[in-house]
Amino acid sequence: MIPKIIHYCWFGGNPLPDELLTYIDGWKKMFPEFEIKCWNETTFDISTSLPFVQEAYQVKKYAFVADYVRMWAMYQYGGIYMDTDIQVLKRFDEFLNYRFFTAMEYHGDNVRINHVEEKLTSQGYKKNKEDVIIDICIESSIFAAEKNHPFIKDCLDYYIGKHFVLPDGTYYDKIIVPVIMALEAEKYGFRYVNEFQTLKEDMHLFPDEYFTHPSKQTENTYALHMVKNSWKKMNFKQRIYAKLAQMKVIKNIYNKLEQIPLIQKAFDKIQRDTWLK
């Protein structure tokens, strides 16, 4: 059973913006009987944590600190983790008897652009175990688990022996926590499909519409990820790509050009390079 605790992280020392405080107030109104725990420099000891966490904190990459700390808190206490920019629409009572639940994170446009389905079997398993699928993964902005759940322990163990600051001075920031969760869930029977899944250890995954972006909201949506997290900044190329992707004319031109094989390969490389740099 999921304990009645809500966890969130806020590192860096800056005050929470009013908009994020509004979302947290919404949690209190929706779940008045829940304890709410904030994990920050006061409540979590960075100095005794793993090198990955210490290094990410030292270079002010607080999102990667929070990636680990959310898992640590969930393993130690159990409960529901939410990013500070989660707007809750409905209570989760019918899910609290599960040992773990969350939704899929599914980027449909990227799945098509990157031809992800070619890397998967018809059931959604990876053909090549070494592949890392970044466009179909597990939602990490909101998820719930009982205390000491083995899947959460596996996610924590992923960070053991890893450094955030690499020998050449670059950062270990290409594999983010939704992808890590998907990788670790494979041993529990996880499939790279945007549908209901019941895995080993009473893990339940819902289609992405359950916990999703406002643009994907449906009658089945329980919470919205408003994507206001100031820790996660896009670089210049990413901002340009995102703006172009929103323009209907550009999309129409892209869809026609993509039918030409050489241009299709070029677009694939541009898209991957843009988001992974």
C-alpha positions, 0 to 999 in steps of 0.5 A, a space after each residue: 500500500 502506498 503511504 500517504 506522503 507526498 514528496 518534492 525536491 527543491 535544491 539551490 536555495 532560491 525561494 519557490 516561485 508563486 506559481 509553483 506554490 499554487 500547485 503545492 497548495 492544490 496538493 494540500 487541498 486535494 490530499 488534506 490527510 497527506 504529509 508533505 515532505 520537501 527535500 532540500 539542502 536542509 533535509 537531505 545531506 548532500 555531503 554524505 551522498 554518492 559522488 554523482 549527487 555531490 558533483 551535480 550539486 557542485 556544478 549547480 545541476 540541481 535537476 540531476 540532484 533531484 533525480 537521485 533524491 526523489 528515488 532515495 526519498 521514495 525508497 526510505 519512506 514510500 509515498 507519492 513523488 511530484 515535481 513542483 509543477 504538477 497540477 493535480 486534477 483528481 485524487 489517486 485513491 483507487 491506485 493507492 493499493 498498488 505497490 507502484 504506479 505511474 504513467 508512460 512518457 511517450 513522445 509520439 512525434 519523436 517515435 516517428 521521426 527516430 523510427 523507434 518502432 523499428 528497434 522494437 518487437 511487435 510486443 514492444 520489447 527491444 530487439 537489441 538489448 544495448 539500445 537506449 530508447 529515449 522517446 518511450 520511457 517512464 514518467 518520473 515527474 509523478 510516481 508512487 511506490 511503497 517503502 523499500 520497493 525493489 524497483 526503486 532500489 534498482 533505480 538508486 543502484 544505477 547511480 552507484 559508481 557513476 560520476 556526474 562530472 566526467 574526466 574530460 569535464 563534460 557532464 553525465 547528463 544524456 541519460 535522464 531519470 525517465 530513461 533510467 526507470 525504463 531501463 531498470 523496469 525491463 527486468 520486471 517485464 516493461 515494454 516500450 508501448 504506450 498502454 496499460 502494463 502490469 509488471 512484476 512486484 505489483 507495478 502498474 503503468 498507465 498510458 501517458 494521458 493519465 499523467 501528462 502535458 496540458 496539450 494531451 489532456 483527456 477525461 482520463 487525466 489525473 494530473 498535468 505536468 505544466 513543465 515550469 521547472 526552472 532547473 531544466 533549461 534548453 540551450 539555444 539550438 533546442 529552443 529554435 528546434 522547439 519553436 520551429 516544431 510548433 509552427 504548422 507550416 514548418 511541420 507540413 514542409 517537414 512531413 513532405 521532405 521526410 518522404 525523401 530518404 536522404 533528407 529523412 536521414 539528415 533530419 533524423 541526425 539533426 533531431 538526435 544531435 539537437 536534443 542530445 547536445 
